[in-house]
Amino acid sequence: MQRTYDKTADLAGPGIGTYEEVDRVLPNDYHSLLTPKETQIALFVAKRYIEDGLCRELNLIPVQVPLIVDRKSGVNDYLDRDGSRTPVSFHISNDYGKNPIDAEVVQAATKWKRMALRQFGLEPGAGLLTDMKAVRKDYFLDHDHSAYVDQWDWERAMVAEDRNLEFLTDVVKRIWKVLKGAENHVQALYPQLKDPRYPNLPDELTFLHAEEILERYPDLPRKQRETEILQDYPAIFIYGIGWTLADGYPHEMRAADYDDWVTPTVSGDGRPMHGLNGDILVWNYVTQRRHELSSMGIRVNKETLVKQLEITGQLDFLELPYHQAIMNDEIPLSIGGGIGQSRVYMWLLRKAHLGEVSVTVWPEILKEISANHNIFVLE
């Protein structure tokens, strides 16, 4: 009998879902290839290499980035379109309550970066790189999702003529070159990372549209489609995340006001598609699971912003300062994304758990399960 799946449950909300399942999926034969001290040395070597490489390949400058923003600015990232993941917020009474601020902890710097391009006077072809820290309180905490998030959030100004898949693809390839170089760099420092059980990243990514992956696996929900395609191509970039596909569902929910997922495009074999954004995913040989490294895209212009807000029923957002800046051509057209720092370290250093490369809070049940699998998180 053919099994049926609930695709709606797979559209948003990262993480495995139960700790019984976490216990089942964590590796049983795991042993860290690096000591905690070696891990810290290696990840900061990788960090410097990647930051220098991204600045060189994409013509970026490193800039400061906020940890908290004013709620009324509208620049915080809501991560998806259904409002299920809300930021940590707090009230600053300030001046004995006479000049208060309602603040939010950043969930991602996606919108702030585009505003910052204007602030720093960055012209098309130039951009910025941030060492972004965030809190995402609504995640289910497992081995590769935490409430603490660290990303290389980057943004680069562009011209209207570059709003196409060819330009996006070229940028993705440049980022991949940096990540591949970082792998070689840390392995030169610690040769034990060249373990035959864990093959290196391929030299090139495979580029596929979300619609093409759905055609291969029409009955599977998104995460399982990604798992299956990674068996054939262990490193992929998936175009077009957010547009409703042939089965009536988007590949994954995406917010309506930063990545452009509505613009018509054409597949490699000439078929109509949609979306100027996507994700880099790799197969994690340690955990034997799909592993997302980066999400990025060409950002909305004023026409596609309105279209996407219409689709999601959020036209009231147009009253916010960030959205007004787009509508009034006050901030540059841009391309940008986030590269998960701890996610990258986890992959490069052959780790089974984010807690081995970052320090944050974990529930006792997850720490106990991890220890039973010979995985010891930093505290």
C-alpha positions in Angstrom: 0.0 0.0 0.0 1.4 3.4 -1.0 2.0 5.7 2.0 0.4 9.2 1.9 2.2 12.2 3.4 0.9 15.5 4.8 2.7 18.1 2.7 1.3 21.0 4.7 3.2 20.0 7.8 6.5 20.2 5.9 6.2 23.8 4.6 7.5 25.7 7.6 8.9 25.1 11.1 12.4 23.6 11.0 13.6 20.8 13.2 12.9 17.1 13.5 9.8 17.4 15.8 10.2 14.9 18.6 13.1 13.8 20.8 12.3 10.2 20.2 13.0 10.8 16.5 16.2 12.8 17.4 17.4 9.7 19.3 16.7 7.5 16.3 18.5 9.7 13.7 21.7 10.7 15.6 24.7 8.5 14.6 25.5 5.5 16.9 29.2 5.2 15.9 30.2 8.9 16.3 33.5 10.1 17.5 34.7 13.7 17.0 37.7 14.0 14.8 38.8 17.1 16.7 39.2 17.9 20.4 37.2 20.8 21.8 40.3 23.0 21.7 41.2 21.9 18.1 37.6 22.6 17.1 37.8 26.2 18.3 41.1 26.8 16.5 39.8 25.2 13.3 36.5 27.1 13.2 38.1 30.5 13.7 40.6 29.6 10.9 37.6 28.8 8.7 35.8 31.9 9.8 38.6 34.2 8.8 39.1 32.4 5.5 35.4 32.6 4.6 34.9 36.2 5.6 38.0 37.2 3.5 36.9 35.1 0.6 33.3 36.4 0.5 34.6 40.0 0.6 37.0 39.2 -2.2 34.6 37.2 -4.4 31.6 39.5 -4.0 33.3 42.8 -3.4 31.9 43.3 0.1 33.1 45.3 3.1 32.5 44.0 6.7 30.1 46.2 8.6 28.5 46.3 12.1 25.0 44.8 12.3 22.2 45.3 15.0 21.3 42.7 17.5 18.1 44.6 18.4 15.8 46.8 16.2 12.9 49.1 16.8 9.6 47.2 16.3 8.0 49.9 14.3 10.8 50.0 11.7 9.5 46.8 10.1 13.1 45.6 9.4 13.0 42.5 11.5 12.8 39.2 9.6 9.7 37.0 10.2 11.3 34.1 8.4 8.1 32.8 6.8 4.7 34.2 5.7 2.4 32.7 8.3 3.6 34.6 11.4 4.4 31.4 13.3 7.9 32.4 14.3 7.9 35.7 16.1 10.8 37.6 17.5 11.7 38.1 21.2 10.4 41.6 22.1 10.9 43.9 25.1 10.0 47.4 26.2 12.7 50.0 27.0 11.1 52.5 29.3 13.9 55.0 28.7 13.8 58.5 30.2 11.4 57.4 32.9 8.9 56.3 30.3 8.8 59.6 28.4 10.8 58.4 25.4 10.3 54.6 25.3 11.2 52.1 22.6 9.6 48.8 21.9 12.5 46.7 20.7 12.9 43.3 19.1 15.8 40.9 19.0 16.8 40.3 15.4 15.8 37.0 13.8 17.8 37.8 10.7 19.3 41.0 9.2 17.7 40.5 5.8 15.8 43.7 5.5 18.3 45.8 7.6 21.1 45.0 5.2 19.3 46.4 2.2 18.7 49.7 4.1 22.3 49.6 5.1 23.5 49.6 1.5 22.2 53.2 1.3 23.6 54.1 4.7 27.1 53.1 3.7 26.9 54.5 0.2 27.4 51.2 -1.6 26.9 51.3 -5.4 25.9 48.5 -7.7 28.6 45.8 -7.7 29.6 46.5 -4.1 28.1 45.2 -0.9 28.4 44.5 2.8 29.1 41.5 5.0 27.9 41.1 8.6 28.7 38.8 11.4 25.1 38.4 12.4 23.8 37.0 15.7 20.1 36.3 16.2 17.6 34.6 18.4 14.8 32.4 17.0 12.8 31.3 20.0 10.2 29.2 18.1 12.5 26.6 16.7 12.3 23.0 17.9 15.8 22.4 19.3 17.6 19.4 17.8 21.1 18.6 16.5 21.1 21.2 13.7 18.5 23.8 14.9 19.2 26.1 17.9 17.6 29.2 19.4 20.9 31.0 18.9 21.7 31.7 15.2 25.0 33.0 13.7 25.1 33.9 10.1 27.3 35.6 7.5 24.5 37.9 6.3 25.6 39.7 3.2 23.9 42.1 0.7 25.2 43.5 -2.6 23.7 46.4 -4.6 22.8 45.6 -8.2 21.2 47.0 -11.4 17.8 46.1 -12.8 19.3 44.3 -15.8 20.9 41.7 -13.5 17.6 40.5 -12.0 17.8 37.1 -13.7 18.8 33.5 -12.9 22.2 33.9 -14.7 23.3 36.6 -12.3 22.0 34.7 -9.3 23.8 31.5 -10.5 27.1 33.4 -10.9 26.9 34.7 -7.3 26.1 31.3 -5.9 29.1 29.8 -7.7 31.3 32.4 -6.2 30.1 31.6 -2.7 30.5 27.9 -3.3 34.1 28.5 -4.4 34.8 30.1 -1.0 33.2 27.3 1.0 35.1 24.7 -1.0 38.3 26.6 -0.4 37.6 26.7 3.4 37.3 23.0 3.4 40.7 22.6 1.9 42.1 25.2 4.2 41.0 23.6 7.5 42.1 20.1 6.3 45.6 21.5 5.7 45.6 22.4 9.4 44.0 19.2 10.6 44.6 16.3 8.1 42.4 13.9 10.2 39.4 15.7 8.7 40.2 13.9 5.5 38.3 10.9 6.7 37.2 8.5 3.9 33.8 8.1 5.7 33.1 11.7 5.0 33.7 12.7 1.3 34.6 16.3 0.6 32.3 18.8 -1.0 32.1 18.4 -4.8 33.9 21.0 -6.9 30.6 22.2 -8.4 27.0 22.6 -7.2 24.1 21.0 -9.1 21.4 23.6 -9.9 17.8 22.5 -10.0 14.4 24.2 -9.8 12.1 23.2 -7.0 9.5 22.3 -9.7 12.0 19.9 -11.3 12.6 18.2 -7.9 8.8 17.9 -7.4 8.5 16.2 -10.8 10.9 13.6 -9.7 9.2 12.9 -6.4 5.6 14.1 -6.8 4.2 12.3 -3.7 6.9 13.3 -1.2 6.9 16.3 1.0 9.7 18.9 0.7 12.2 17.6 3.2 12.0 14.1 1.9 12.3 15.3 -1.7 15.5 17.1 -0.7 16.8 14.0 1.0 16.2 11.9 -2.1 17.7 14.3 -4.6 20.8 14.6 -2.4 21.5 10.9 -2.9 22.1 11.7 -6.6 23.6 15.1 -6.1 25.3 15.6 -2.7 25.5 19.4 -3.1 22.6 21.3 -4.8 21.2 24.8 -5.2 17.4 24.8 -5.4 15.8 27.7 -7.4 12.4 29.1 -6.8 11.5 28.6 -3.1 8.2 30.3 -2.2 6.3 30.1 -5.4 3.3 27.7 -5.4 4.4 24.5 -7.4 2.3 22.1 -9.5 1.0 20.2 -6.5 -0.5 23.3 -5.0 2.2 23.9 -2.3 5.4 26.0 -2.3 8.6 24.1 -1.8 8.8 26.0 1.5 7.2 29.1 3.0 9.1 32.3 2.4 8.4 35.8 3.6 6.9 38.1 1.0 9.0 41.1 1.5 12.7 40.2 0.8 13.4 37.4 -1.7 11.7 37.6 -5.1 9.9 34.2 -5.6 7.2 35.5 -8.0 9.2 36.6 -11.1 8.7 34.3 -14.1 11.9 32.5 -15.2 12.7 29.7 -17.6 14.3 26.3 -16.8 17.4 25.0 -18.5 15.2 23.0 -20.9 12.9 25.9 -21.7 9.9 25.4 -19.4 8.3 28.4 -17.5 9.3 28.6 -13.8 9.2 31.2 -11.1 11.6 32.7 -8.5 14.9 34.4 -8.3 16.0 32.9 -5.0 17.1 29.5 -3.6 19.0 27.4 -1.0 22.3 25.6 -0.9 21.9 22.1 0.6 24.5 19.3 1.0 24.4 15.8 2.2 25.8 15.5 5.7 27.8 12.2 5.8 28.1 12.4 9.6 24.4 12.7 10.4 23.2 11.0 7.2 20.7 13.9 6.7 20.0 16.9 4.5 22.0 19.9 5.6 21.1 23.5 4.6 24.1 25.9 4.4 22.6 29.0 2.9 19.5 30.8 1.7 19.7 33.7 -0.7 18.1 35.5 -3.5 17.6 38.6 -5.6 15.4 40.9 -3.5 12.0 42.2 -4.4 11.5 45.4 -6.4 8.4 47.5 -5.9 6.4 45.6 -8.4 7.2 42.1 -7.0 6.9 43.3 -3.4 3.2 44.3 -4.1 2.5 41.0 -5.9 3.9 38.9 -3.1 2.2 40.9 -0.4 -1.1 40.5 -2.3 -0.6 36.7 -2.5 0.1 36.5 1.3 -2.6 38.9 2.3 -0.1 41.3 3.9 -0.6 44.6 2.0 -0.7 46.4 5.3 3.0 46.0 5.4 3.4 48.6 2.7 2.8 51.3 5.4 6.1 50.3 7.2 9.3 52.4 6.7 11.2 49.6 5.1 8.5 48.8 2.6 8.0 52.5 1.9 11.7 52.8 1.1 11.3 50.1 -1.6 8.2 51.6 -3.1 9.8 55.1 -3.3 13.1 53.8 -4.8 14.9 55.0 -1.7 17.1 51.9 -1.3 19.1 50.0 -3.9 18.0 46.9 -5.8 20.0 44.1 -4.3 20.9 40.4 -4.0 21.7 38.9 -0.6 21.6 36.0 1.7 22.6 34.3 4.9 25.2 31.6 5.3 24.8 29.7 8.5 28.1 29.9 10.4 27.7 27.0 12.8 26.1 25.0 10.1 29.2 25.5 7.9 31.5 24.7 10.8 29.5 21.6 11.6 30.0 20.4 8.1 33.6 21.4 7.6 34.7 19.9 10.9 32.7 16.7 10.6 30.5 17.3 13.6 27.2 15.7 14.5 25.7 18.6 16.5 25.6 22.4 16.4 26.4 22.4 20.1 29.9 21.2 19.3 30.7 24.4 17.4 28.5 27.0 19.2 27.5 27.8 22.8 23.8 28.2 23.5 21.0 26.7 25.5 19.8 23.1 25.0 17.2 21.1 26.9 18.5 18.5 29.3 16.7 15.8 27.3 18.7 16.7 24.2 22.0 16.8 26.1 21.3 13.4 27.5 20.4 11.9 24.2 23.4 13.5 22.6 25.8 12.1 25.3 24.3 8.7 24.8 25.5 9.0 21.1 29.0 10.2 22.3 28.2 13.8 21.4 29.1 16.4 24.0 27.9 19.9 23.5 29.7 23.1 24.6 28.4 24.8 27.7 
